[in-house]
Amino acid sequence: MKSMRHVIGYFLFVLSLIAWAAISILPFLNLSIEMGAAITTALIVGGEIAFVLSIALLGKEFLGKINSFFNKLNFFQKGK
């Protein structure tokens, strides 16, 4: 069984993904430019804080899994 630390870490990681996904929905809402900018800023900051806290709770192994996932997608090509 996972410890409470892992459960909270995974929850924060999913929350950070949801925050970033919510940003893509904002242009379709009927918001003023100022309100849209404020909500976007809050979602970016909140998502990044949740991501950093999730990495702190889940440890280097989880960060290694994330890095290997993006390396498999060839986002970061070495030697070029």
C-alpha positions in Angstrom: 0.0 0.0 0.0 1.2 3.4 -0.9 2.0 5.8 1.9 0.1 9.0 2.3 3.1 10.9 1.0 2.8 9.1 -2.3 -0.9 9.6 -2.5 -0.6 13.4 -1.9 2.3 13.5 -4.4 0.3 11.8 -7.2 -2.7 14.0 -6.4 -0.6 17.2 -6.7 0.9 15.9 -10.0 -2.5 15.3 -11.5 -3.6 18.7 -10.2 -0.7 20.4 -12.0 -1.7 18.7 -15.2 -5.3 19.8 -14.8 -4.2 23.4 -14.2 -2.2 23.4 -17.5 -5.1 21.8 -19.4 -7.5 24.4 -18.0 -5.5 27.1 -19.6 -6.3 25.8 -23.0 -10.1 26.2 -22.2 -9.9 29.8 -21.2 -10.0 31.4 -24.7 -13.4 29.8 -25.3 -14.9 31.3 -22.2 -16.5 34.8 -22.3 -13.9 36.5 -20.1 -12.5 40.0 -20.3 -8.8 40.2 -21.2 -7.9 41.2 -17.7 -9.8 38.4 -16.1 -8.3 35.8 -18.6 -4.8 37.1 -17.8 -5.4 36.9 -14.1 -6.8 33.4 -14.3 -4.0 32.2 -16.6 -1.4 33.6 -14.3 -3.0 31.9 -11.3 -3.2 28.6 -13.1 0.4 28.7 -14.2 1.7 29.6 -10.8 -0.5 27.1 -9.0 0.3 24.3 -11.5 4.0 24.9 -11.1 3.8 24.9 -7.3 1.8 21.7 -7.4 4.3 20.1 -9.7 7.3 21.1 -7.6 5.6 19.9 -4.4 4.7 16.6 -6.1 8.3 16.0 -7.2 9.5 16.8 -3.6 7.1 14.2 -2.2 7.6 11.5 -4.8 11.4 11.8 -5.1 14.1 11.4 -7.7 12.7 8.1 -9.0 9.5 9.7 -10.2 11.4 12.6 -11.7 13.6 10.0 -13.5 10.4 8.4 -14.9 9.2 11.7 -16.2 12.6 12.4 -17.8 12.7 9.0 -19.5 9.2 9.5 -20.8 10.2 12.8 -22.5 13.4 11.3 -23.8 11.4 8.5 -25.5 9.4 11.2 -27.2 12.6 12.7 -28.6 11.8 16.2 -27.2 15.4 16.5 -26.0 17.8 15.1 -28.6 21.3 14.7 -27.3 24.3 15.5 -29.5 22.6 18.1 -31.8 
